[in-house]
Amino acid sequence: MQNLGWIFIEMGANLFQGFLVTYFIDHTLQRKTPAKWPSLLCCGCFTFLCSLYLFFNMPSFDTWIFAVPLVYSLVFFEGSLKEKLLWNAVLIPIFNGIVLFCYYIFVAAFDVTTTYLLEQNAFRVIFLAATNLTLFVTLFAISRHKRRPLSNVYPLLLFFVNHILVIAIIDILFYIHARVSFLDPWLLLAASLTLLISVSSIFLYEIMATYAERDYERQKKEYQLEAETHRLEELRSINDSLHRLRHDMKNHIQIAGMLISAGRSQEGAAYLKEADRNIFSIFSTGCLPLDSELTMKELEMRHSGIEFEHDLCGLENAPLSDFDLCAVVGNLLDNAIEAISRLPVPPDKPVITLHIHRVRDMLYIECSNPCDPAAILREGERFLTSKKERGHGLGIRNIQAIAQNAQGFSSFTASDGAFHASLAIPYLTEADQHDVHGKAPDQLFHKKGTRFGKGTRDL
């Protein structure tokens, strides 16, 4: 009965360590789904593998069991492969280093043998409690602040290699101590230094991530400045088009009047109908800047021989600001126009469709257009193009950032020669804004019980 009770104590400690590993992965990577069963599965598998030594003749702790959180992060989380490998490479040396460090401290401070520390006694319970408490404080502190991941692969590779070397050093220290039954102060110093190196690299990563985020914000502002300059040029183009239209309309009216006066009223009506087709649409969504944006884009499409199909709802009380609405729609239509221009064999009548509609407390924005699959690249969950210009990829990233800041979702899919973009933005009341403060967008969306369009989630 005493052995059974001790097994429960050991498995309880292993269960807590499984929880810590799962907690760390959950708070350093972005989930694909709000479901809880993957976390429970990861925690359970890690606990089971950690507890095998209780029933079989094998080491009580080894590095191979961290294959569980690695598979967990690869299968159930968003993000690039290098980001997932990095945070798993961080987890292993931190975890193993703290266990090794606490072990050396207890053996050196209390002058006990390794055998005594592994026996079923009160000292073993104290050791387990102290080690798990240290693990909890360290992993919680590291995972507390989540920054934007580094986009440059070389710093990520450097951090990854650094932690792999730390893992190897820790395993070598375990091996030396297992083969040589003494505790040399140099082993304790080596364990301390490896743990210090691993923790210090985390702070270095945070600093580099901060600079990377600032660089991204700088690129974003430059991109917005270029977009505003382009918009100003489009406004000038519209002004010129209006003057030309006024001149042309006088001629059209005169011609139609002559046809009607000559008794050819049907031909006159047909001529006026054809003239009306060449006049740009008047949009009235309730958002004047967006109406101007849509007018400019439609004119650009007509000059490029692109048909524009649209179905728009009123946007007087939209959950996005006028600036964000123009940024989202403008980026979507710019990407669509550019995608059609880069088609190797353009269709006779390429069509861009834009739908903006409200369903209960959600605003949906959907845009689709023909595209060349070879011109679309994807890095992890991020869509890129084959463009070489500066600002590459910032349009979709800006759309994603706007959707995320509004507690919504964005989706981008490419299939069957077409590119589809979708956004779902909730209409938040003041109570809702207070309720969702500090929550992730997927938690809010799951709470509302709504269902998000087509495609896969990027945020």
C-alpha positions as CSV (number, residue, x, y, z in Angstrom):
1,M,0.0,0.0,0.0
2,Q,2.9,2.3,0.7
3,N,4.4,1.6,-2.7
4,L,1.1,2.4,-4.3
5,G,0.9,5.7,-2.5
6,W,4.4,6.5,-3.6
7,I,3.5,5.8,-7.2
8,F,0.7,8.3,-6.9
9,I,3.1,10.9,-5.5
10,E,5.6,10.4,-8.4
11,M,2.9,10.4,-11.0
12,G,1.4,13.6,-9.5
13,A,4.8,15.3,-9.9
14,N,5.0,14.0,-13.5
15,L,1.5,15.2,-14.2
16,F,2.4,18.7,-13.0
17,Q,5.5,18.7,-15.3
18,G,3.3,17.6,-18.2
19,F,1.0,20.6,-17.4
20,L,4.0,22.9,-17.4
21,V,5.2,21.7,-20.8
22,T,1.8,22.0,-22.3
23,Y,1.3,25.5,-20.7
24,F,4.6,26.7,-22.2
25,I,3.7,25.6,-25.7
26,D,0.2,27.0,-25.4
27,H,1.5,30.4,-24.5
28,T,4.4,30.7,-26.9
29,L,2.6,29.5,-30.1
30,Q,-0.7,30.3,-31.8
31,R,-3.4,27.6,-31.6
32,K,-5.3,26.4,-34.7
33,T,-8.4,25.5,-32.6
34,P,-9.8,26.5,-29.2
35,A,-10.5,22.9,-28.3
36,K,-9.0,21.7,-25.1
37,W,-8.5,18.0,-25.9
38,P,-5.1,18.4,-27.7
39,S,-3.7,20.0,-24.5
40,L,-5.1,17.2,-22.4
41,L,-3.6,14.7,-24.8
42,C,-0.2,16.3,-24.7
43,C,-0.2,16.5,-20.9
44,G,-1.3,12.9,-20.6
45,C,1.2,11.5,-23.0
46,F,4.1,13.4,-21.4
47,T,3.0,12.2,-17.9
48,F,2.8,8.6,-19.1
49,L,6.3,8.7,-20.7
50,C,7.7,10.4,-17.6
51,S,6.2,7.6,-15.4
52,L,7.6,4.6,-17.3
53,Y,10.5,4.4,-14.9
54,L,8.1,3.5,-12.1
55,F,7.2,0.2,-13.9
56,F,10.2,-0.6,-16.1
57,N,13.9,-0.5,-15.6
58,M,14.8,2.7,-17.4
59,P,16.1,6.2,-16.6
60,S,13.7,8.4,-14.6
61,F,14.2,11.3,-17.0
62,D,15.6,11.7,-20.5
63,T,15.4,14.1,-23.4
64,W,13.5,11.8,-25.8
65,I,10.2,12.4,-24.0
66,F,10.2,16.0,-25.4
67,A,9.1,14.5,-28.7
68,V,5.6,14.8,-27.3
69,P,5.5,18.6,-27.1
70,L,7.3,18.8,-30.4
71,V,4.6,16.7,-32.2
72,Y,1.9,18.6,-30.3
73,S,3.2,22.0,-31.6
74,L,3.7,20.7,-35.1
75,V,0.2,19.4,-35.4
76,F,-2.1,21.7,-33.4
77,F,-0.5,25.1,-33.8
78,E,-0.1,27.9,-36.4
79,G,3.2,29.4,-37.4
80,S,6.3,28.5,-39.4
81,L,8.3,25.3,-38.8
82,K,11.3,27.3,-37.6
83,E,9.3,29.1,-35.0
84,K,8.0,25.8,-33.6
85,L,11.4,24.2,-33.5
86,L,12.8,27.3,-31.8
87,W,10.4,27.3,-28.9
88,N,10.8,23.5,-28.4
89,A,14.6,23.9,-28.5
90,V,14.1,26.6,-25.8
91,L,11.9,24.3,-23.6
92,I,14.2,21.3,-23.5
93,P,17.4,23.0,-22.1
94,I,15.4,25.1,-19.7
95,F,13.5,22.1,-18.4
96,N,16.5,19.7,-18.2
97,G,18.8,22.4,-17.0
98,I,16.6,23.3,-14.0
99,V,16.2,19.6,-13.1
100,L,20.0,19.1,-13.3
101,F,20.7,22.4,-11.4
102,C,18.3,21.5,-8.6
103,Y,19.7,18.0,-8.4
104,Y,23.3,19.3,-8.0
105,I,22.2,21.9,-5.5
106,F,20.5,19.3,-3.3
107,V,23.3,16.8,-3.5
108,A,25.9,19.4,-2.7
109,A,24.0,21.4,0.0
110,F,22.7,18.5,2.0
111,D,25.6,16.0,1.4
112,V,23.3,13.2,0.2
113,T,24.0,10.5,-2.3
114,T,22.2,10.1,-5.6
115,T,20.7,6.8,-4.4
116,Y,19.2,8.4,-1.3
117,L,17.7,11.2,-3.4
118,L,15.9,8.7,-5.5
119,E,14.6,6.6,-2.6
120,Q,11.1,6.8,-1.2
121,N,11.5,9.3,1.6
122,A,10.5,12.7,2.7
123,F,13.6,14.3,1.3
124,R,12.6,13.0,-2.2
125,V,9.2,14.8,-1.8
126,I,11.0,18.0,-0.8
127,F,13.3,17.7,-3.9
128,L,10.3,17.1,-6.2
129,A,8.4,20.1,-4.8
130,A,11.4,22.5,-5.0
131,T,12.2,21.4,-8.6
132,N,8.7,21.7,-9.8
133,L,8.2,25.1,-8.2
134,T,11.4,26.3,-9.9
135,L,10.2,25.0,-13.2
136,F,6.8,26.7,-12.8
137,V,8.3,30.1,-11.9
138,T,10.8,29.9,-14.8
139,L,8.5,28.7,-17.5
140,F,5.7,31.1,-16.4
141,A,8.1,34.0,-16.5
142,I,9.4,33.1,-20.0
143,S,6.0,32.5,-21.5
144,R,4.3,35.5,-19.9
145,H,5.3,38.0,-22.6
146,K,4.7,36.9,-26.2
147,R,6.2,39.1,-28.9
148,R,5.9,39.1,-32.6
149,P,8.2,36.3,-33.9
150,L,11.3,37.1,-35.8
151,S,10.9,37.0,-39.6
152,N,14.6,36.6,-40.3
153,V,15.6,33.0,-40.5
154,Y,19.2,33.5,-39.5
155,P,18.7,34.7,-35.9
156,L,16.1,31.9,-35.4
157,L,18.7,29.4,-36.7
158,L,21.3,30.9,-34.4
159,F,19.0,30.5,-31.4
160,F,18.0,27.0,-32.4
161,V,21.6,25.8,-32.7
162,N,22.5,27.5,-29.4
163,H,19.8,25.6,-27.6
164,I,20.7,22.3,-29.3
165,L,24.3,22.7,-28.0
166,V,23.0,23.4,-24.5
167,I,20.8,20.3,-24.7
168,A,23.9,18.3,-25.7
169,I,26.0,19.7,-22.8
170,I,23.3,19.0,-20.3
171,D,23.0,15.4,-21.5
172,I,26.8,15.0,-21.3
173,L,26.7,16.3,-17.7
174,F,24.1,13.7,-16.8
175,Y,26.1,11.0,-18.5
176,I,29.3,12.0,-16.7
177,H,27.7,12.1,-13.3
178,A,26.0,8.7,-13.9
179,R,29.3,7.1,-14.9
180,V,31.5,8.8,-12.3
181,S,29.9,8.5,-8.8
182,F,31.1,11.8,-7.4
183,L,30.0,15.4,-7.4
184,D,32.7,17.7,-8.7
185,P,32.2,21.5,-8.2
186,W,33.0,21.9,-11.9
187,L,29.8,19.9,-12.7
188,L,27.7,22.3,-10.7
189,L,29.4,25.3,-12.4
190,A,28.9,23.8,-15.8
191,A,25.2,23.1,-15.1
192,S,24.8,26.7,-13.8
193,L,26.5,28.2,-16.9
194,T,24.5,26.2,-19.4
195,L,21.2,27.2,-17.7
196,L,22.4,30.8,-17.6
197,I,23.3,30.7,-21.3
198,S,19.9,29.3,-22.2
199,V,17.9,31.9,-20.1
200,S,20.1,34.7,-21.4
201,S,19.4,33.8,-25.0
202,I,15.7,34.2,-24.3
203,F,16.3,37.8,-23.3
204,L,18.4,38.3,-26.3
205,Y,15.6,36.9,-28.5
206,E,13.1,39.4,-26.9
207,I,15.4,42.3,-27.6
208,M,15.9,41.2,-31.3
209,A,12.1,40.6,-31.6
210,T,11.5,44.1,-30.3
211,Y,13.8,45.6,-33.0
212,A,12.2,43.4,-35.6
213,E,8.7,44.6,-34.6
214,R,9.9,48.3,-34.8
215,D,11.3,47.6,-38.3
216,Y,8.0,46.0,-39.3
217,E,6.1,49.1,-38.0
218,R,8.5,51.3,-40.0
219,Q,7.9,49.3,-43.2
220,K,4.2,49.5,-42.5
221,K,4.2,53.3,-42.2
222,E,6.3,53.6,-45.4
223,Y,3.8,51.3,-47.1
224,Q,0.9,53.4,-45.9
225,L,2.6,56.5,-47.2
226,E,3.0,55.0,-50.6
227,A,-0.6,53.9,-50.5
228,E,-1.8,57.4,-49.7
229,T,0.4,58.8,-52.5
230,H,-1.1,56.3,-54.9
231,R,-4.6,57.2,-53.6
232,L,-3.9,60.9,-54.3
233,E,-2.9,60.1,-57.9
234,E,-6.1,58.1,-58.3
235,L,-8.1,61.1,-57.0
236,R,-6.4,63.2,-59.7
237,S,-7.3,60.6,-62.2
238,I,-10.9,60.6,-61.2
239,N,-11.0,64.4,-61.5
240,D,-9.6,64.2,-65.0
241,S,-12.1,61.5,-65.8
242,L,-15.0,63.7,-64.6
243,H,-13.9,66.5,-66.8
244,R,-13.7,64.2,-69.8
245,L,-17.0,62.6,-68.9
246,R,-18.7,66.0,-68.8
247,H,-17.3,66.8,-72.3
248,D,-18.3,63.4,-73.6
249,M,-21.8,63.5,-72.1
250,K,-22.6,66.7,-74.1
251,N,-21.8,64.9,-77.3
252,H,-23.7,61.7,-76.3
253,I,-26.8,63.8,-75.4
254,Q,-26.6,65.6,-78.7
255,I,-26.3,62.4,-80.7
256,A,-29.2,60.7,-78.8
257,G,-31.3,63.9,-79.3
258,M,-30.6,63.8,-83.1
259,L,-31.6,60.1,-83.3
260,I,-34.8,60.7,-81.4
261,S,-35.6,63.8,-83.5
262,A,-35.1,61.7,-86.7
263,G,-37.8,59.2,-85.4
264,R,-35.2,56.6,-84.4
265,S,-36.2,56.6,-80.7
266,Q,-35.2,52.9,-80.2
267,E,-31.7,53.6,-81.5
268,G,-31.5,56.7,-79.4
269,A,-32.5,54.8,-76.2
270,A,-30.0,52.1,-77.0
271,Y,-27.3,54.7,-77.5
272,L,-28.0,56.3,-74.1
273,K,-28.0,52.9,-72.5
274,E,-24.6,52.1,-74.0
275,A,-23.3,55.5,-72.8
276,D,-24.6,54.9,-69.3
277,R,-22.6,51.7,-69.2
278,N,-19.4,53.7,-69.6
279,I,-20.2,55.9,-66.6
280,F,-18.7,54.8,-63.4
281,S,-20.9,53.6,-60.5
282,I,-22.0,55.8,-57.6
283,F,-21.4,53.9,-54.4
284,S,-23.4,54.8,-51.3
285,T,-22.3,52.6,-48.4
286,G,-22.6,55.3,-45.8
287,C,-18.8,55.5,-45.6
288,L,-17.7,58.4,-47.9
289,P,-14.0,57.6,-48.0
290,L,-14.8,53.9,-48.9
291,D,-17.2,55.1,-51.6
292,S,-14.4,57.2,-53.1
293,E,-12.1,54.2,-52.8
294,L,-14.5,51.9,-54.6
295,T,-15.0,54.5,-57.4
296,M,-11.3,54.8,-58.0
297,K,-10.8,51.0,-58.0
298,E,-13.7,50.5,-60.4
299,L,-12.3,53.1,-62.8
300,E,-8.9,51.3,-62.6
301,M,-10.6,48.0,-63.3
302,R,-12.5,49.4,-66.4
303,H,-9.2,50.7,-67.8
304,S,-7.8,47.2,-67.4
305,G,-10.8,45.4,-68.8
306,I,-11.8,43.8,-65.5
307,E,-15.5,43.4,-64.5
308,F,-16.3,44.4,-60.9
309,E,-19.2,42.6,-59.2
310,H,-20.2,43.9,-55.8
311,D,-22.8,43.4,-53.2
312,L,-22.5,46.0,-50.4
313,C,-24.4,46.7,-47.2
314,G,-24.7,49.9,-45.3
315,L,-21.6,50.7,-43.2
316,E,-22.8,53.7,-41.2
317,N,-22.1,51.9,-37.9
318,A,-19.3,49.6,-39.1
319,P,-17.1,47.9,-36.4
320,L,-14.0,49.3,-38.3
321,S,-12.9,52.9,-38.7
322,D,-13.2,54.6,-42.0
323,F,-9.4,54.4,-42.4
324,D,-9.3,50.7,-41.6
325,L,-12.2,50.0,-44.0
326,C,-10.4,51.7,-46.8
327,A,-7.2,50.0,-45.9
328,V,-8.8,46.5,-46.0
329,V,-10.9,47.0,-49.1
330,G,-8.1,48.9,-50.9
331,N,-5.5,46.2,-50.2
332,L,-7.9,43.4,-51.2
333,L,-8.8,45.1,-54.5
334,D,-5.2,46.1,-55.2
335,N,-4.0,42.5,-54.7
336,A,-6.9,41.2,-56.9
337,I,-6.1,43.7,-59.8
338,E,-2.4,42.8,-59.6
339,A,-3.1,39.1,-59.5
340,I,-5.1,39.4,-62.7
341,S,-2.4,41.5,-64.4
342,R,0.2,38.7,-63.7
343,L,-1.9,35.9,-65.2
344,P,0.1,34.2,-68.0
345,V,-3.1,33.8,-70.0
346,P,-5.7,36.3,-68.8
347,P,-9.4,35.3,-69.3
348,D,-11.5,37.2,-71.8
349,K,-13.6,38.9,-69.0
350,P,-11.8,38.6,-65.7
351,V,-14.1,39.3,-62.7
352,I,-13.3,40.6,-59.3
353,T,-16.2,40.1,-56.7
354,L,-16.5,42.0,-53.5
355,H,-19.2,41.2,-50.9
356,I,-19.7,43.2,-47.7
357,H,-22.7,42.1,-45.6
358,R,-23.8,41.9,-42.0
359,V,-25.1,38.8,-40.4
360,R,-26.4,39.4,-36.9
361,D,-23.5,40.8,-35.0
362,M,-20.8,40.0,-37.6
363,L,-19.6,42.0,-40.5
364,Y,-18.3,39.8,-43.4
365,I,-15.9,41.1,-46.1
366,E,-15.2,38.7,-48.9
367,C,-13.2,39.2,-52.1
368,S,-12.3,36.7,-54.8
369,N,-10.4,37.0,-58.1
370,P,-8.6,34.8,-60.7
371,C,-5.0,34.1,-59.9
372,D,-1.9,32.2,-61.1
373,P,-1.1,29.5,-58.4
374,A,2.6,29.7,-59.4
375,A,2.7,33.3,-58.4
376,I,1.5,32.6,-54.9
377,L,4.0,31.5,-52.3
378,R,3.4,30.6,-48.7
379,E,5.7,30.8,-45.8
380,G,4.1,29.0,-42.9
381,E,0.7,30.6,-42.5
382,R,1.7,33.7,-44.4
383,F,0.8,34.3,-48.0
384,L,3.5,35.9,-50.3
385,T,3.7,36.7,-54.0
386,S,6.5,36.5,-56.5
387,K,6.8,40.3,-56.4
388,K,10.3,41.7,-55.9
389,E,9.3,45.3,-54.9
390,R,9.7,46.7,-51.5
391,G,6.7,46.3,-49.2
392,H,6.4,42.7,-50.3
393,G,3.7,40.9,-48.4
394,L,2.6,43.9,-46.3
395,G,-0.9,44.2,-47.8
396,I,-2.1,40.9,-46.4
397,R,-0.2,41.4,-43.1
398,N,-2.0,44.8,-42.7
399,I,-5.3,43.1,-43.3
400,Q,-4.5,40.4,-40.7
401,A,-3.4,43.0,-38.2
402,I,-6.6,45.1,-38.6
403,A,-8.8,42.0,-38.2
404,Q,-6.9,40.9,-35.1
405,N,-7.1,44.3,-33.5
406,A,-10.8,44.4,-34.1
407,Q,-11.2,41.0,-32.3
408,G,-12.0,39.3,-35.7
409,F,-10.6,36.8,-38.1
410,S,-9.1,36.8,-41.5
411,S,-8.8,33.9,-44.0
412,F,-6.9,33.6,-47.3
413,T,-7.1,30.6,-49.5
414,A,-6.0,29.8,-53.1
415,S,-7.6,26.9,-55.0
416,D,-8.8,26.1,-58.5
417,G,-7.2,29.1,-60.1
418,A,-8.9,31.6,-57.7
419,F,-7.8,33.5,-54.6
420,H,-10.3,34.0,-51.9
421,A,-10.0,36.5,-49.0
422,S,-12.5,36.7,-46.1
423,L,-12.8,38.8,-42.9
424,A,-15.2,38.4,-40.1
425,I,-15.4,41.4,-37.7
426,P,-17.7,41.4,-34.7
427,Y,-19.9,44.4,-33.8
428,L,-18.8,45.0,-30.2
429,T,-20.8,46.9,-27.7
430,E,-19.1,48.6,-24.7
431,A,-20.0,45.6,-22.6
432,D,-18.5,43.2,-25.1
433,Q,-15.3,45.3,-25.3
434,H,-15.0,45.1,-21.6
435,D,-15.7,41.4,-21.6
436,V,-13.1,40.5,-24.3
437,H,-10.4,42.7,-22.8
438,G,-7.2,40.5,-22.8
439,K,-8.8,37.6,-24.6
440,A,-7.5,36.0,-27.8
441,P,-9.7,36.5,-30.9
442,D,-10.4,32.8,-31.1
443,Q,-11.8,32.8,-27.6
444,L,-14.1,35.6,-28.4
445,F,-15.3,34.0,-31.6
446,H,-15.9,30.7,-29.9
447,K,-17.8,32.4,-27.2
448,K,-20.1,34.1,-29.6
449,G,-21.0,30.8,-31.1
450,T,-20.8,32.0,-34.7
451,R,-19.2,30.3,-37.6
452,F,-16.6,31.8,-39.9
453,G,-17.1,31.6,-43.6
454,K,-14.9,29.5,-45.9
455,G,-11.2,28.5,-45.9
456,T,-8.8,28.2,-43.1
457,R,-8.0,30.6,-40.4
458,D,-4.7,32.6,-40.6
459,L,-5.0,34.4,-37.3
